[in-house]
Amino acid sequence: MSPKIVTVVGATGAQGKGVVRGFINNPAYKVRTITRNPSSAAAKALADQGAEVVAADLDDLASLKTAFAGSHIIFGVTDFFAPFIAHQSPEKAMDVEEQQGINLARAAAATSTLEHYIWSTLPNSEALSNNKFLVPHFSGKNRIDKYIRTQEPALLAKTTFLFVTWYHSNYSFPVFRPVHVPIADKQVLIGAYDPTTPIQTIGDVSVNLGAFVRAAVEQPEKTLGGKTVLAAIETHAAAEQFALWAKAKGKQAQYLKIDGQAYRELWPLWGEEMGVMMDFWEWARENSWTLPGGEKVVGREELGITGVQSLEEAYKGYEL
């Protein structure tokens, strides 16, 4: 039997690398990677691993249709933060992301060989909170979810929605980056959220995500038809998670809570974007990664996923 073609969008990014890792060098699959620049060092590294590298642009529907041709499995992901940084506007970033995600869905729907579409998305904070919290980098993806659910019924039957939780590397974001206080020799994390706010994490997404995507593909009876898979390995309170990072790096840590206005003034734009996410998580707590209406997500236990790297191990190899 010929190997199934697994096409990975954003293959040079953190999520894409994780998905490639889950399928590469497995004779049952042939990995095709999609990138805007096949001549980049990252793309060449993928080719060296044995992946097919194909050029396509998320803003160009025709290029995506060509790149997806013959695919059996497609992993789709969009990047909110590139347009967010480029335009310094969450509204513009949501618009860009929505169109790119719809282009992916249309191209996937037009792929006659498609068996499974894995769409990387995030919870609907507006629906879960009765419109109390709009997290822009969640809501752009939620618009794409709605498009698939309402405009592409045939694709929906082949779709798994994938919630990818907190990355171990998120301390690299300006708003989460620890500040060293020399006189105390401590790393200080400044936030406006309660230190007990629970954070679900995938750990190192480039190491662990592939196990979730492959499990979803190989257990379609649990994941197809618009079901949602939760890619999470652990949950920690925000301050405890920071302490875990510090312990792994041999440092002393302290969480410092300030008021929301000061937090947003410290990090213009970023403080608002990430601040509202943390506000939502503090409010929703254990329901942060759930579905409106009580529909169940499919987690690690249901998929029988073992052997993932722990968050502490990920932090040991992580350099800010």
C-alpha positions in Angstrom: 0.0 0.0 0.0 1.3 3.5 -0.9 2.1 5.8 2.0 -0.5 8.4 2.9 0.6 12.0 2.2 0.6 14.1 5.3 0.7 17.8 4.3 1.9 20.2 7.0 1.2 23.9 6.8 3.7 26.2 8.6 6.2 23.4 8.8 9.1 25.7 9.7 7.2 27.0 12.8 6.9 25.4 16.2 3.6 23.6 15.6 4.5 22.4 12.2 7.9 21.0 13.4 6.0 19.1 16.0 3.6 17.6 13.5 6.5 16.7 11.1 8.2 14.9 14.0 5.1 12.8 14.5 5.1 11.3 11.0 8.6 11.6 9.5 10.5 8.4 8.8 7.4 6.3 9.3 6.9 4.2 6.2 3.1 4.5 6.4 3.3 8.2 5.7 5.0 10.6 3.3 5.5 14.1 4.8 4.9 17.1 2.5 5.8 20.5 4.1 4.4 23.8 3.0 6.4 27.0 3.3 6.6 30.3 1.6 10.4 30.0 1.1 11.6 26.5 0.2 15.2 27.9 -0.1 15.4 29.0 3.6 17.7 27.1 6.0 14.7 25.8 7.9 13.1 24.4 4.8 16.3 22.8 3.7 16.6 21.2 7.1 13.1 19.7 6.5 14.3 18.3 3.2 17.3 16.8 4.9 15.0 14.9 7.2 13.3 13.4 4.2 10.3 15.7 3.8 9.0 17.0 0.5 9.1 20.8 0.5 6.5 22.7 -1.5 6.0 26.4 -1.9 2.6 28.0 -1.2 1.3 31.2 0.4 -1.7 31.4 2.8 -2.8 34.5 1.0 -2.9 32.7 -2.4 -5.7 30.2 -2.6 -4.6 28.8 -5.9 -1.1 28.0 -4.6 -2.6 26.1 -1.6 -4.9 24.1 -3.9 -1.9 23.1 -5.9 0.2 22.3 -2.9 -2.5 20.2 -1.3 -3.2 18.1 -4.4 -3.0 14.3 -3.6 -2.9 14.9 0.2 -4.7 12.4 2.5 -4.1 14.3 5.7 -3.7 18.1 6.1 -2.5 20.0 9.1 -3.6 23.6 9.0 -2.4 26.5 11.2 -2.4 30.3 10.9 -0.2 32.9 12.6 -2.0 35.7 14.3 1.2 37.3 15.6 3.0 38.1 12.3 0.2 40.5 11.2 -0.3 41.7 14.8 3.4 42.8 14.9 3.3 44.1 11.3 0.2 46.2 11.7 0.3 46.9 15.4 -3.4 46.1 15.4 -5.3 43.1 16.8 -8.3 43.9 14.6 -6.2 43.9 11.4 -4.5 40.7 12.6 -7.8 39.0 13.1 -8.9 40.0 9.6 -5.7 38.7 8.0 -5.8 35.4 10.0 -9.5 34.9 9.1 -8.9 35.2 5.4 -5.8 32.9 5.5 -7.7 30.3 7.5 -10.6 30.4 5.1 -8.2 30.0 2.2 -6.8 26.8 4.0 -10.3 25.4 4.5 -11.3 26.1 0.9 -8.1 24.5 -0.4 -8.6 21.5 1.8 -12.2 21.1 0.8 -11.1 21.1 -2.9 -8.7 18.3 -2.3 -10.4 15.2 -3.6 -8.1 12.7 -1.9 -8.5 14.3 1.6 -9.4 12.0 4.5 -8.6 14.1 7.5 -8.2 17.8 8.1 -6.5 18.8 11.4 -7.2 22.5 12.1 -5.2 24.2 14.9 -7.5 26.6 16.7 -8.2 27.9 20.2 -11.2 28.1 22.6 -14.1 30.5 22.0 -13.6 32.9 24.9 -16.5 35.0 23.8 -19.0 32.1 23.8 -17.6 30.6 27.0 -17.8 33.9 28.9 -21.1 35.2 27.4 -19.1 37.9 25.6 -17.3 39.0 28.7 -13.8 38.2 27.2 -12.7 38.7 23.6 -9.2 37.4 23.1 -8.1 38.5 19.6 -5.7 35.7 18.9 -8.4 33.3 19.9 -11.3 35.0 18.1 -9.6 35.2 14.7 -9.4 31.4 14.7 -12.9 31.1 16.0 -14.1 32.9 12.9 -12.5 30.2 10.8 -14.1 27.5 13.0 -17.5 29.1 12.3 -16.7 29.1 8.5 -15.9 25.4 8.5 -18.9 24.5 10.6 -21.4 26.6 8.6 -20.0 26.8 5.1 -18.1 23.6 4.5 -20.2 20.6 5.7 -18.3 18.0 3.6 -15.0 19.3 5.1 -16.5 19.4 8.6 -17.1 15.7 8.4 -13.4 15.2 7.8 -12.2 17.8 10.3 -10.7 17.6 13.8 -10.4 20.9 15.7 -7.1 20.9 17.7 -6.6 23.1 20.8 -2.9 23.7 21.3 -2.2 24.9 24.8 0.5 27.0 26.4 4.0 26.6 24.9 7.0 26.1 27.2 8.7 28.9 25.2 6.1 31.6 26.0 8.4 33.2 28.5 10.1 34.6 25.4 7.1 36.9 24.8 7.9 40.4 26.0 4.9 40.4 28.4 5.9 37.1 30.0 9.7 37.5 29.9 11.2 37.3 33.4 13.0 40.3 34.8 16.3 39.8 36.7 16.6 41.7 39.9 20.3 41.6 40.7 20.2 42.7 44.4 17.9 39.8 45.2 19.3 37.6 42.4 15.8 36.6 41.5 13.9 36.2 38.3 10.7 38.1 38.6 7.5 37.5 36.6 5.2 40.5 36.5 1.5 39.9 35.9 -2.0 41.2 36.7 -3.6 37.8 37.2 -4.0 35.7 40.3 -1.0 33.4 40.9 -3.3 30.4 41.2 -4.6 30.9 37.6 -4.4 27.4 36.0 -2.4 27.1 32.8 -2.7 24.0 30.7 0.4 23.3 28.6 1.7 21.2 25.7 5.2 21.7 27.0 7.6 21.8 24.0 5.2 22.0 21.2 7.8 21.0 18.6 8.5 17.8 20.6 5.0 16.8 21.8 2.4 18.0 19.3 3.1 15.3 16.8 1.9 12.6 19.2 -1.5 14.2 19.4 -1.9 14.8 15.7 -0.8 11.3 14.8 -3.1 9.8 17.5 -6.0 11.8 16.1 -5.3 10.6 12.6 -5.0 6.9 13.7 -8.1 7.0 15.8 -10.6 8.7 13.5 -13.6 7.2 15.2 -12.7 9.4 18.2 -11.8 12.6 16.4 -13.6 13.1 13.0 -16.8 14.9 12.4 -15.8 18.2 14.0 -14.7 16.8 17.3 -12.0 18.8 19.3 -8.7 17.3 20.6 -7.1 19.0 23.5 -3.3 19.0 23.2 -2.2 19.3 26.8 0.2 17.3 28.9 0.1 19.1 32.3 -1.7 21.8 34.3 0.0 24.2 36.7 -0.9 27.3 38.6 0.7 30.3 37.0 3.2 31.0 39.8 4.0 27.4 40.3 4.7 27.0 36.6 7.1 29.9 36.8 8.8 28.3 39.8 9.1 25.1 37.8 11.0 27.0 35.1 13.3 28.6 37.7 14.0 25.3 39.3 14.9 23.7 36.0 17.3 26.6 35.3 18.8 26.7 38.8 17.3 30.1 39.5 15.3 31.8 42.2 11.8 33.0 41.2 9.1 35.4 42.4 5.8 36.3 40.9 4.8 39.9 41.3 1.1 40.8 40.8 0.3 44.4 39.8 -2.9 46.1 38.8 -4.3 45.6 35.2 -3.8 49.2 34.1 -0.2 49.3 35.2 0.3 45.9 33.4 -1.0 47.3 30.2 1.0 50.5 30.5 4.2 48.5 30.9 3.6 46.6 27.7 1.6 48.7 25.2 -0.5 46.5 22.8 1.1 43.3 24.1 -0.2 43.8 27.6 -3.7 44.2 26.3 -3.5 41.1 24.0 -2.0 38.7 26.5 -3.6 40.4 29.5 -7.1 39.6 28.3 -6.1 36.0 27.7 -4.9 35.8 31.3 -8.0 37.5 32.6 -10.1 34.9 30.7 -8.1 32.0 32.2 -8.3 33.5 35.7 -12.1 33.8 35.3 -12.7 30.5 33.5 -10.1 28.4 35.4 -10.6 24.7 34.7 -13.2 25.6 32.0 -10.7 27.6 29.9 -10.1 24.9 27.4 -13.7 23.6 27.0 -16.4 23.9 24.5 -19.7 25.9 24.7 -22.7 23.8 25.4 -20.8 21.2 27.4 -19.5 19.2 24.4 -16.5 17.1 25.5 -13.0 17.6 24.2 -10.9 14.5 23.4 -7.7 14.5 25.6 -4.5 12.7 26.0 -6.0 10.0 28.2 -8.8 9.2 25.7 -6.2 8.9 22.9 -3.8 6.8 24.9 -0.9 9.1 24.4 2.2 8.2 26.4 5.9 9.0 26.3 5.6 12.8 25.9 8.3 15.1 27.3 7.5 16.7 30.6 7.3 20.5 31.0 10.3 20.4 33.5 12.4 18.6 30.9 11.4 21.1 28.3 12.5 23.9 30.5 15.9 22.4 31.2 16.7 22.7 27.5 15.1 26.1 27.0 17.2 29.3 26.8 15.6 32.7 26.9 
